[in-house]
Amino acid sequence: MPDTRYIAIVDDHTMFRKGLAALINLFPNYEVLFESANGKEMISCLQHHRQPDIVLLDITMPEMDGYATAEWLRMNHPEIKVLALSTMESETSIIKMIRHGAKGYILKDAEPSELKFAFDELFGKGFFFNELVTRKVMQSIHQLVGEDSTLHTFVKLSPRELEFIRYACSEKSYQHIAKEMFVSERTVDGYREALFKKLNVTTRVGLVMYAIKNNLVQL
């Protein structure tokens, strides 16, 4: 990787942000372009700096959080890669960031080598989901983004299955989805397991990736 890749850090914890910047500047061919405490500051910085290649984005921030910031970048600068940086391991957080345009998700307690690897993967493959996603889901994502994907072929889904998929792409728990669909939690479990088998995915994240790739949900 001969060219320098520029990183912007958006995180409201100053000491963490400064330490992270110092670390990234030690990575060969990577340089921190600017730091911001929230999404609003980031937007302002973009007006006075060259465009970063990657925005390393915290989720929980005042004024403009990571979800809103990722969405703004998706709409205004889709060429910038967003790598979510969080302490939250929940499936809901991962799904929500993916829906708002994040191409990767990494925990704040990750090793420096994993962060460097995440940067490399974003440029090499276009996405990075490692510790938070199982190997089978990674394989599903590879299939979903590949032009030769067997999952591009039409899969017949019932109206109720489509309804469940759209709810699954929200932040609602399975319990809440059951209430919204006026069915039992056992019925929702049945929809989930049937779709996992039909679409060849193994987790809710994999299901969301399938829905996004095949335009089953509007982002």
MIROSE-57142 format. One line per field, with one value per residue (C-alpha): residue number from 1; residue in three letters; x, y, z. Coordinates in nm, 4 decimals. Each point is the difference from the previous one (the first is absolute). Last residue first. Layout:
N
num (NUM/...) $
residu (ALA/...) $
c1 (X/...) $
c2 (Y/...) $
c3 (Z/...) $
***
This chain:
219
num (219/218/217/216/215/214/213/212/211/210/209/208/207/206/205/204/203/202/201/200/199/198/197/196/195/194/193/192/191/190/189/188/187/186/185/184/183/182/181/180/179/178/177/176/175/174/173/172/171/170/169/168/167/166/165/164/163/162/161/160/159/158/157/156/155/154/153/152/151/150/149/148/147/146/145/144/143/142/141/140/139/138/137/136/135/134/133/132/131/130/129/128/127/126/125/124/123/122/121/120/119/118/117/116/115/114/113/112/111/110/109/108/107/106/105/104/103/102/101/100/99/98/97/96/95/94/93/92/91/90/89/88/87/86/85/84/83/82/81/80/79/78/77/76/75/74/73/72/71/70/69/68/67/66/65/64/63/62/61/60/59/58/57/56/55/54/53/52/51/50/49/48/47/46/45/44/43/42/41/40/39/38/37/36/35/34/33/32/31/30/29/28/27/26/25/24/23/22/21/20/19/18/17/16/15/14/13/12/11/10/9/8/7/6/5/4/3/2/1) $
residu (LEU/GLN/VAL/LEU/ASN/ASN/LYS/ILE/ALA/TYR/MET/VAL/LEU/GLY/VAL/ARG/THR/THR/VAL/ASN/LEU/LYS/LYS/PHE/LEU/ALA/GLU/ARG/TYR/GLY/ASP/VAL/THR/ARG/GLU/SER/VAL/PHE/MET/GLU/LYS/ALA/ILE/HIS/GLN/TYR/SER/LYS/GLU/SER/CYS/ALA/TYR/ARG/ILE/PHE/GLU/LEU/GLU/ARG/PRO/SER/LEU/LYS/VAL/PHE/THR/HIS/LEU/THR/SER/ASP/GLU/GLY/VAL/LEU/GLN/HIS/ILE/SER/GLN/MET/VAL/LYS/ARG/THR/VAL/LEU/GLU/ASN/PHE/PHE/PHE/GLY/LYS/GLY/PHE/LEU/GLU/ASP/PHE/ALA/PHE/LYS/LEU/GLU/SER/PRO/GLU/ALA/ASP/LYS/LEU/ILE/TYR/GLY/LYS/ALA/GLY/HIS/ARG/ILE/MET/LYS/ILE/ILE/SER/THR/GLU/SER/GLU/MET/THR/SER/LEU/ALA/LEU/VAL/LYS/ILE/GLU/PRO/HIS/ASN/MET/ARG/LEU/TRP/GLU/ALA/THR/ALA/TYR/GLY/ASP/MET/GLU/PRO/MET/THR/ILE/ASP/LEU/LEU/VAL/ILE/ASP/PRO/GLN/ARG/HIS/HIS/GLN/LEU/CYS/SER/ILE/MET/GLU/LYS/GLY/ASN/ALA/SER/GLU/PHE/LEU/VAL/GLU/TYR/ASN/PRO/PHE/LEU/ASN/ILE/LEU/ALA/ALA/LEU/GLY/LYS/ARG/PHE/MET/THR/HIS/ASP/ASP/VAL/ILE/ALA/ILE/TYR/ARG/THR/ASP/PRO/MET) $
c1 (-3.2465/-0.2937/-0.0214/-0.0282/0.2531/0.1858/0.3288/-0.1709/-0.2203/0.2919/0.2140/-0.2872/-0.0317/0.3740/-0.0240/-0.2922/0.2183/0.0631/-0.0561/-0.0817/-0.3085/-0.2480/0.1609/0.0277/-0.3464/-0.1561/0.1811/-0.1201/-0.3584/-0.0187/0.1442/-0.2693/-0.2620/0.1467/-0.0128/-0.3735/-0.1688/-0.1517/0.2719/0.0887/-0.0141/0.2264/0.2424/0.0123/0.1072/0.2523/0.1547/-0.0578/0.2976/-0.1230/0.1223/-0.1804/-0.3272/0.0572/0.0934/-0.3173/-0.2195/0.1757/-0.0614/-0.3651/-0.0413/0.1556/0.3481/0.1026/0.3738/0.1230/0.3622/0.2375/0.0739/0.2149/0.2418/0.2090/0.0069/0.1255/-0.1352/-0.2550/0.2312/0.2760/-0.2629/-0.1219/0.3560/0.0425/-0.3260/0.1426/0.3189/-0.2025/-0.0387/0.1037/0.3664/0.0470/-0.2188/0.2047/-0.1180/0.1198/0.2200/0.3504/-0.0554/-0.2293/0.2100/0.3169/-0.1726/-0.1396/0.3449/0.1452/-0.2793/0.0628/0.3723/-0.0789/-0.1865/-0.3725/-0.1332/-0.1883/-0.1954/-0.0045/-0.2765/0.0385/-0.1532/-0.2351/-0.2853/-0.2931/-0.1414/0.3380/0.0023/-0.3479/0.0850/0.3144/-0.1786/-0.2878/0.2322/0.1448/0.3745/0.0040/0.3401/0.0154/0.1954/-0.1936/0.2162/-0.1497/0.1530/-0.0210/-0.1249/-0.3602/0.0704/-0.3317/-0.2666/0.2177/0.1931/-0.3198/-0.1189/0.3280/-0.0305/-0.3578/0.0911/0.3204/-0.1639/-0.0568/-0.0388/0.1672/0.1804/-0.0760/0.0969/0.3709/0.1167/0.3324/-0.0548/0.2058/0.1415/-0.0009/-0.0968/0.2399/-0.0496/-0.1958/-0.3575/0.0404/0.0834/-0.3467/-0.1679/0.2202/-0.0937/-0.3660/0.0606/0.1653/0.3277/0.2081/0.3550/0.1898/0.2124/0.1377/0.2621/0.0336/0.2756/0.1817/-0.1933/0.1671/-0.2423/-0.2786/0.1358/0.0384/-0.3539/-0.1349/0.1661/-0.1472/-0.3486/0.0144/0.1112/-0.2689/-0.3007/-0.2617/0.1074/0.0295/0.3411/0.0859/0.2444/0.2074/0.1617/0.3545/0.0863/0.2362/-0.2263) $
c2 (0.2439/-0.1616/-0.3722/-0.3019/0.1558/-0.3276/0.1126/0.1630/-0.3012/-0.2427/0.2150/0.0129/-0.3785/-0.0376/0.2366/-0.2018/-0.3088/-0.3224/0.0767/-0.2383/0.1907/-0.2865/-0.1392/0.3350/0.0860/-0.3106/0.0608/0.3592/-0.0687/-0.2810/0.2193/0.2551/-0.2730/-0.0924/0.3656/-0.0128/0.1986/0.3471/0.1147/0.3017/-0.2094/-0.2692/0.2670/0.1377/-0.3383/-0.0418/0.3285/0.3096/0.1953/-0.0360/-0.2355/-0.2895/0.1922/0.0114/-0.3689/-0.0899/0.1814/-0.1787/-0.3324/0.0935/0.0885/-0.3373/-0.0162/-0.1620/0.0150/0.1581/-0.0528/0.2574/-0.2415/-0.2059/0.2925/0.0442/0.3786/-0.0244/0.2240/-0.2499/-0.2963/0.1651/0.1060/-0.3596/-0.1218/0.2568/-0.1258/-0.3520/0.1211/0.1606/0.3751/0.2237/-0.0994/0.0738/0.2212/0.2088/0.1301/0.1150/-0.3008/0.1461/0.3563/-0.0865/-0.3088/0.2055/0.2336/-0.2957/-0.1614/0.3159/-0.0056/-0.3681/0.0607/0.2738/-0.2594/0.0509/0.1595/0.2677/-0.2607/-0.0077/0.0309/0.0286/0.1383/0.2361/0.1296/0.0793/-0.3499/-0.1423/0.2236/-0.1164/-0.3650/0.0231/0.1868/-0.2479/-0.3009/0.1389/0.0287/0.3608/0.1458/0.1721/0.0919/-0.0053/0.0039/0.2272/0.0035/0.3317/-0.0448/0.0432/0.3663/0.1833/-0.2661/-0.2676/0.2625/0.1409/-0.3518/-0.0782/0.3245/-0.0717/-0.3493/0.1194/0.2680/0.3677/0.2372/-0.2283/-0.3242/-0.3727/-0.1679/0.0714/0.0353/-0.0683/0.1883/-0.1492/0.1489/0.3517/0.2973/0.2935/0.2371/0.3197/-0.0891/-0.3566/0.1431/0.1558/-0.3304/-0.1688/0.2547/-0.0749/-0.3741/0.0061/0.0691/0.0395/-0.0943/0.0776/-0.1528/-0.2956/-0.1678/-0.3531/-0.1264/-0.1940/0.0038/0.2255/0.2836/-0.2383/-0.0293/0.3747/0.0545/-0.2681/0.1642/0.3361/-0.1475/-0.1905/0.3129/0.2127/-0.2281/0.1334/-0.2160/0.0711/-0.0951/0.0875/-0.2252/0.0693/-0.2726/0.0694/-0.1574/-0.2928/-0.2795) $
c3 (0.4094/-0.1762/0.0682/-0.2326/-0.2353/-0.0634/0.1514/0.2973/0.0771/-0.0279/0.2299/0.2500/-0.0012/0.0574/0.2962/0.1372/0.0050/-0.1930/-0.3666/-0.2845/-0.1207/0.0428/0.3157/0.1769/-0.1286/0.1543/0.3300/0.0210/-0.1003/0.2568/0.2738/-0.0876/0.0434/0.3394/0.1030/-0.0623/-0.2748/-0.0310/-0.2437/0.2147/0.3176/-0.1489/-0.1183/0.3542/0.1361/-0.2816/0.1095/-0.2098/-0.1374/-0.3564/-0.2716/0.1707/-0.0447/-0.3748/-0.0049/0.1944/-0.2519/-0.2857/0.1736/0.0515/-0.3675/-0.0962/-0.1447/-0.3263/-0.0427/-0.3204/-0.0841/0.1422/0.2819/-0.2368/0.0041/-0.3124/0.0332/0.3548/0.2757/0.1277/-0.0291/0.2021/0.2542/0.0283/0.0525/0.2760/0.1500/0.0053/0.1645/0.2790/0.0310/0.2876/0.0080/-0.3699/-0.2142/-0.2461/-0.3379/-0.3429/-0.0664/-0.0283/0.1160/0.2882/0.0699/0.0468/0.2444/0.1959/0.0101/0.1547/0.2588/0.0654/0.0500/0.2519/0.2124/0.0417/0.3197/-0.1911/-0.1941/-0.3793/-0.2575/-0.3759/-0.3151/0.1821/-0.2187/0.2236/-0.0315/0.1008/0.3081/0.0996/-0.0493/0.2123/0.2777/0.0032/0.0129/0.3190/0.0491/0.1177/0.0972/-0.3365/-0.3107/-0.3269/-0.3126/-0.2645/-0.3487/-0.1825/-0.3588/0.1144/0.0834/0.0325/0.0573/0.1553/0.1952/0.1470/0.0870/0.1747/0.1969/0.1036/0.1213/0.1653/0.2104/-0.0743/0.2961/0.2561/-0.0898/0.0264/-0.3270/-0.0483/-0.3588/-0.1646/-0.3246/-0.2806/-0.3214/0.1387/-0.2188/0.0018/0.2854/0.0694/-0.0977/0.1247/0.3411/0.0282/-0.0811/0.2604/0.2644/-0.0610/0.0174/0.3391/0.1837/-0.3160/-0.0974/-0.3204/-0.2760/0.1937/-0.2183/-0.1346/-0.2317/0.2754/0.3293/0.2589/-0.0769/0.0991/0.3542/0.0539/-0.1289/0.2334/0.2969/-0.0912/-0.0450/0.3283/0.1843/-0.1654/0.0448/-0.2447/-0.2924/-0.3733/-0.1389/-0.3619/-0.1858/-0.3104/-0.2057/-0.1190/-0.3326/-0.0532/0.1278) $
***
